[in-house]
Amino acid sequence: MIIPAFNEEAVIERSVRTVLASTDVRVEVIVVDDGSKDRTGEVVSIAFGDDPRVRLVTLENGGKARALNQGLALAGGEIVIALDADTQFEPTTIARLARWFADPRIGAVAGNAKVGNRVNLVTRWQALEYVTAQNLERRALSSLNAMMVVPGAVGAWRLPQSARSALSARHAGPRIRT
């Protein structure tokens, strides 16, 4: 799991806890604090400093794409999942994403993000946007065996050994752009 975080003090602990509560999978969590001005890194250190499954990386602010790429370079698993810092996973989300990689032809999987706090007009509109702009489009593309975008909020990628070696050596390799 790679969780890029910028000024996410209020939500980061809950997000990491939902990942660690995942069922049927073994997880490694890399929180990349992208130069937060609040206590994001401190919250992670206090809450998870003794948990070997959680690693905190602190960078100067350079943007989400750079934070994700730094996390990719450090990831040890074959499957890498990105999670926005303000997103919470259900206990089965990671296992459901990972199961598709049993097919060696699968390189990426797009999850189904849902708005959980539909409490005002803005969040209700966001929920409608997710259904129309993301889910309907994905279903149509799926019928063509294609996927145009794998969202950073809930996306998974197969990271072959050759790509991990290239990333960790800081050579050219797959990069995430947002």
C-alpha positions as CSV (number, residue, x, y, z in Angstrom):
1,M,0.0,0.0,0.0
2,I,1.2,3.4,-0.9
3,I,-0.5,6.3,0.8
4,P,0.7,9.8,-0.3
5,A,-0.3,12.3,2.3
6,F,-0.2,16.1,2.4
7,N,-1.7,17.8,5.5
8,E,-3.8,14.8,6.4
9,E,-3.4,14.8,10.2
10,A,-7.1,14.5,10.7
11,V,-7.6,11.4,8.6
12,I,-4.3,9.5,8.2
13,E,-4.5,7.3,11.3
14,R,-8.0,6.0,10.4
15,S,-6.9,5.3,6.8
16,V,-3.9,3.3,7.9
17,R,-5.9,1.4,10.5
18,T,-8.5,0.4,7.9
19,V,-5.7,-1.0,5.7
20,L,-4.1,-2.9,8.6
21,A,-7.5,-4.4,9.4
22,S,-7.7,-6.0,5.9
23,T,-8.6,-9.7,5.8
24,D,-7.1,-12.5,3.8
25,V,-4.0,-10.6,2.8
26,R,-0.6,-9.6,4.1
27,V,0.0,-5.9,3.8
28,E,2.9,-3.5,3.9
29,V,1.9,0.2,4.2
30,I,4.2,3.0,3.0
31,V,2.9,6.5,4.1
32,V,4.7,9.1,2.1
33,D,4.4,12.5,3.9
34,D,4.8,15.0,1.1
35,G,6.0,17.9,3.2
36,S,2.9,18.4,5.3
37,K,2.7,21.5,7.4
38,D,0.6,19.8,10.0
39,R,1.3,16.8,12.2
40,T,0.6,14.1,9.6
41,G,4.0,12.4,10.0
42,E,3.9,12.7,13.8
43,V,0.5,11.1,13.9
44,V,1.8,8.1,11.8
45,S,4.9,7.8,14.0
46,I,3.0,7.8,17.2
47,A,0.2,5.5,16.1
48,F,2.3,3.0,14.1
49,G,6.0,3.5,15.2
50,D,6.1,-0.1,16.6
51,D,4.3,-1.8,13.7
52,P,6.7,-3.3,11.3
53,R,4.0,-3.3,8.6
54,V,4.0,0.5,8.4
55,R,6.8,2.7,7.1
56,L,6.8,6.5,7.1
57,V,8.8,8.4,4.4
58,T,9.0,12.2,4.8
59,L,9.8,14.3,1.8
60,E,9.9,18.0,1.0
61,N,6.7,18.9,-0.8
62,G,6.9,17.8,-4.4
63,G,3.4,16.7,-5.3
64,K,1.3,13.6,-5.3
65,A,3.0,12.0,-8.3
66,R,6.4,12.3,-6.8
67,A,5.2,10.9,-3.5
68,L,3.7,7.9,-5.3
69,N,6.9,7.3,-7.3
70,Q,9.0,7.4,-4.1
71,G,6.6,4.9,-2.6
72,L,6.8,2.7,-5.7
73,A,10.6,2.7,-5.4
74,L,10.4,1.4,-1.8
75,A,7.5,-1.1,-2.3
76,G,8.5,-4.7,-1.7
77,G,5.5,-6.5,-3.1
78,E,4.5,-7.6,-6.6
79,I,1.1,-5.9,-6.2
80,V,1.1,-2.2,-5.4
81,I,-2.1,-0.5,-4.3
82,A,-2.5,3.2,-4.0
83,L,-4.9,4.8,-1.5
84,D,-5.7,8.5,-1.0
85,A,-5.0,9.5,2.6
86,D,-8.6,10.5,3.2
87,T,-10.0,7.2,1.9
88,Q,-11.0,4.2,4.0
89,F,-11.0,0.6,2.8
90,E,-13.5,-2.0,3.8
91,P,-11.7,-5.1,5.3
92,T,-12.1,-7.1,2.0
93,T,-11.1,-4.3,-0.4
94,I,-7.4,-5.3,-0.8
95,A,-8.2,-9.0,-1.2
96,R,-10.8,-8.2,-3.8
97,L,-8.4,-6.1,-5.7
98,A,-5.5,-8.6,-5.4
99,R,-7.6,-11.6,-6.6
100,W,-7.6,-10.4,-10.2
101,F,-3.8,-10.7,-10.3
102,A,-4.1,-14.5,-10.3
103,D,-4.4,-14.0,-14.0
104,P,-0.9,-13.2,-15.3
105,R,-2.4,-11.1,-18.1
106,I,-3.8,-8.6,-15.6
107,G,-1.5,-5.6,-15.1
108,A,-3.8,-3.2,-13.3
109,V,-7.1,-3.2,-11.5
110,A,-9.4,-0.2,-10.9
111,G,-11.3,-0.3,-7.7
112,N,-14.8,1.1,-7.1
113,A,-14.6,4.2,-4.9
114,K,-17.7,5.3,-3.1
115,V,-18.5,8.5,-1.2
116,G,-19.1,7.6,2.4
117,N,-20.1,11.0,3.8
118,R,-23.1,11.9,1.7
119,V,-24.1,14.6,4.1
120,N,-24.6,17.8,2.0
121,L,-25.2,18.8,-1.6
122,V,-21.5,18.8,-2.6
123,T,-20.9,15.2,-1.3
124,R,-24.1,14.0,-2.9
125,W,-23.0,15.5,-6.2
126,Q,-19.6,13.8,-5.8
127,A,-21.3,10.5,-5.2
128,L,-23.4,11.0,-8.4
129,E,-20.2,11.9,-10.3
130,Y,-18.5,8.7,-9.2
131,V,-21.4,6.6,-10.4
132,T,-21.7,8.4,-13.8
133,A,-18.2,9.4,-14.7
134,Q,-16.3,6.5,-13.3
135,N,-18.4,3.4,-12.9
136,L,-20.6,3.6,-16.0
137,E,-17.5,4.4,-18.1
138,R,-15.6,1.5,-16.6
139,R,-18.3,-1.0,-17.2
140,A,-18.5,0.1,-20.9
141,L,-14.7,-0.2,-21.3
142,S,-14.7,-3.5,-19.5
143,S,-16.9,-4.9,-22.2
144,L,-14.0,-4.1,-24.6
145,N,-11.4,-5.6,-22.2
146,A,-9.9,-2.2,-21.7
147,M,-9.4,0.3,-18.9
148,M,-8.4,3.9,-19.6
149,V,-7.6,5.1,-16.1
150,V,-6.8,3.3,-12.8
151,P,-7.6,5.8,-10.1
152,G,-5.1,6.7,-7.4
153,A,-7.8,6.6,-4.8
154,V,-8.3,2.9,-5.2
155,G,-6.0,1.4,-7.8
156,A,-3.8,-1.7,-8.0
157,W,-0.9,-2.5,-10.3
158,R,1.3,-5.5,-10.9
159,L,4.9,-4.4,-10.4
160,P,7.2,-7.0,-12.0
161,Q,10.7,-7.6,-10.5
162,S,12.4,-5.8,-13.4
163,A,10.4,-2.7,-12.7
164,R,11.0,-2.8,-9.0
165,S,14.8,-3.1,-9.7
166,A,14.7,-0.2,-12.0
167,L,12.7,2.0,-9.6
168,S,14.9,1.2,-6.6
169,A,18.0,1.9,-8.6
170,R,16.4,5.2,-9.7
171,H,16.6,4.3,-13.4
172,A,13.8,4.9,-15.8
173,G,10.8,2.7,-15.1
174,P,7.0,2.8,-14.7
175,R,5.9,6.1,-13.2
176,I,2.5,7.3,-11.9
177,R,1.3,10.6,-13.1
178,T,-1.6,12.4,-11.6
